[in-house]
Amino acid sequence: MMDLNQFQGSSVLGGGMTLPYLWCSLHLSHTTVKALMNHPNGGVEISRIQENDEYLLKHLQSIEGDTWRTFCTAAGMTAYGAVALSWCKDAVLTQVWEGWKTSGFPLKPLPEFERPARLLNSALLPRTNKLSEIVSAANNSSLAICAIISALKEPLFFDLPRDMLVSAPPQVAAFLKSRMLQTPNRAIEDPALTACWTNTVRSTEFDVWEAA
């Protein structure tokens, strides 16, 4: 049995886990998952790591958000630190987005960049796949819109007026293009919309197709 006396005075979670241990585990997982993405049989292991990270994050439900945020500020705020904040018992999404912006971690429509968003506490996210409701819940923040889209477990429903779709800023346009390409019938039906988003993201950091 682990001797917890050495951690006296620190915040100890279930199973004797400390905040530094949780923080390090999340970031090590990112490195491991990124390596496995290029492995032909990495899917099963990636799923196992995802489940384990969610299990670890649930331990933050007994921790005040200010405690976790203070720790992350000292360590250096990262996207994973910000996402973990969503699991704290008094979590507020606006603080999650603030932390993510502070980290500077770019959210792009690629698996390795979307992974932090897929660890968000689903209890705080809008229970919808309608783009109009996602935009409303995100208060029109590009980062928040794209993070919520990344966390979706079902196809995105494009229910906004066309004039709003074509005027999407580059980061959002990149995600809309990505999701529409995942629904081939829709992309075939409206190639002009996809072409519009292609022009919007061209020469920006969100043009992952150009980078490829």
Summary of the structure (lengths in Angstrom):
residues: 212
radius of gyration: 18.6
end to end distance: 49.4
largest distance: 64.2
contacts: 608
relative contact order: 0.08
helix: 67%
strand: 2%
